[in-house]
């Protein structure tokens, strides 16, 4: 009896790529806050910063002086836009097991340059976390110097510095409004 050797095919990316959401901006956007890529809970809810342990909405409440946490998601977005704040992500799509930025693989970036060209009042870009800053600054090479660039500590629960330290850093966004 002849036995052929077993062939093991390993699919290194068994799951489809995770995709970011559409940008939340308008012609009055003065500050653009860029994350890396939505986490599992955000993707499941189809909401930016949908993980209740993520401190984004608490931090931005302090920045815009509106209790965003108490609002329904559409009203949160409306309040940000009313205060000149836009949201998007640096990564358009990527393979990632879980929600950690360190697990992002094979990413394709969003067209940040294209978006910036549509925002006539934009003066500041803030990066929510180190991965967003690293990838975003690379994507904006040669154009970043046209804006005030702010690198913020991540609002993610995975970045475990105390909330008060995050808040101290995030309060500088008030100067951009």
C-alpha positions in Angstrom: 0.0 0.0 0.0 1.4 3.4 -1.0 0.7 6.3 1.4 1.3 9.8 0.2 2.7 12.2 2.7 0.2 14.5 4.4 0.2 18.1 3.2 -0.6 20.6 5.8 -1.8 23.9 4.4 -1.7 26.6 7.0 -3.8 29.7 6.5 -2.1 32.4 8.5 -5.1 34.7 8.1 -8.2 32.5 8.6 -10.4 35.5 9.4 -11.3 38.3 7.0 -9.7 41.7 7.4 -11.2 44.1 9.9 -12.2 47.4 8.4 -12.4 50.9 9.9 -15.5 53.0 9.8 -16.2 56.0 7.6 -14.7 59.3 8.7 -16.9 61.5 10.9 -16.1 65.0 9.6 -17.7 68.1 8.1 -16.5 71.4 6.6 -16.2 72.9 10.1 -13.7 70.2 11.4 -10.8 71.9 13.0 -9.4 69.0 15.0 -9.1 65.4 13.6 -8.6 62.7 16.2 -7.1 59.6 14.6 -7.1 56.1 16.1 -5.5 53.0 14.7 -8.3 50.5 14.0 -11.5 49.8 15.9 -11.4 47.0 18.4 -13.6 44.0 18.6 -16.4 45.6 20.7 -16.4 48.7 18.5 -16.6 46.7 15.4 -19.5 44.6 16.9 -21.4 47.7 17.7 -20.4 49.6 14.6 -19.4 52.5 16.8 -16.2 54.4 17.3 -14.9 53.6 20.8 -17.7 51.2 21.5 -15.9 49.4 24.3 -17.3 50.8 27.5 -13.9 50.4 29.2 -12.3 52.7 26.6 -12.0 56.2 28.1 -12.3 58.1 24.8 -15.8 59.4 25.4 -15.0 60.4 29.0 -11.8 62.2 27.8 -13.6 64.0 25.0 -16.4 65.0 27.4 -13.8 67.0 29.3 -12.3 68.5 26.1 -15.6 69.7 24.6 -17.4 70.4 28.0 -20.4 68.2 27.0 -21.3 64.9 28.8 -20.8 62.7 25.8 -21.1 59.5 27.9 -24.7 60.3 28.7 -25.7 60.8 25.1 -26.8 58.1 22.5 -24.1 57.4 19.9 -25.5 59.6 17.1 -25.8 62.5 19.5 -22.2 62.0 20.6 -21.0 62.3 17.0 -23.2 65.4 16.5 -21.7 67.0 19.6 -18.2 66.3 18.4 -18.9 67.8 15.0 -20.6 70.8 16.6 -17.4 71.4 18.5 -15.2 71.1 15.4 -13.9 67.6 16.2 -13.7 64.8 13.6 -12.9 61.1 14.0 -11.2 58.5 11.8 -8.6 55.8 11.9 -5.2 55.5 10.3 -5.7 51.9 9.3 -8.4 51.2 6.7 -8.2 47.4 7.0 -6.0 44.8 8.5 -5.8 41.3 9.9 -5.8 41.3 13.7 -6.6 38.7 16.3 -8.4 40.5 19.0 -8.2 44.2 19.7 -4.5 45.0 20.5 -2.7 47.3 18.1 0.4 45.1 18.4 -1.6 42.3 16.6 -2.3 44.5 13.5 -0.9 42.7 10.4 -1.0 43.3 6.6 -2.7 46.7 7.0 -3.8 49.1 4.3 -4.0 52.7 5.5 -6.9 55.1 4.9 -6.3 57.9 2.5 -5.5 60.5 5.1 -4.0 63.0 2.6 -7.2 62.8 0.6 -9.4 63.4 3.6 -7.2 66.4 4.8 -7.7 68.0 1.4 -11.4 68.1 2.0 -11.2 69.9 5.4 -10.6 73.6 4.8 -10.6 74.6 8.5 -8.5 71.7 9.8 -5.6 73.0 11.9 -4.8 70.1 14.3 -4.4 66.3 14.1 -4.3 64.3 17.3 -3.3 60.7 17.4 -5.0 58.5 19.9 -2.1 56.2 20.9 1.4 55.3 19.8 0.4 53.0 16.9 -1.9 55.6 15.4 0.9 58.2 15.7 3.6 56.0 14.2 1.5 54.8 11.2 -0.2 58.2 10.7 2.9 60.3 10.8 4.5 57.9 8.2 1.4 58.2 6.0 1.4 62.0 6.3 5.1 62.4 5.7 5.8 65.8 4.1 2.3 67.0 5.0 2.2 66.7 8.8 4.1 69.9 9.3 1.2 71.9 7.9 -0.8 71.0 11.0 -0.4 71.0 14.8 0.3 67.4 15.6 -0.6 66.0 19.0 0.4 62.6 20.2 -1.9 61.4 23.0 -1.8 58.5 25.4 -4.2 55.9 24.2 -7.7 56.0 25.6 -7.7 52.2 25.4 -8.0 50.1 28.6 -4.9 48.2 27.4 -2.8 51.3 28.0 -2.9 51.3 31.7 -1.6 54.6 32.9 -4.0 56.3 35.4 -7.0 58.1 33.9 -5.9 61.4 35.5 -2.7 61.2 33.5 -4.5 60.6 30.3 -6.9 63.5 31.0 -4.0 65.9 31.7 -2.6 65.1 28.2 -6.0 65.2 26.4 -6.9 68.6 27.9 -4.5 70.2 25.4 -7.0 69.5 22.7 -9.1 72.4 24.1 -6.6 74.7 22.5 -7.5 73.3 19.1 -11.2 74.2 19.3 
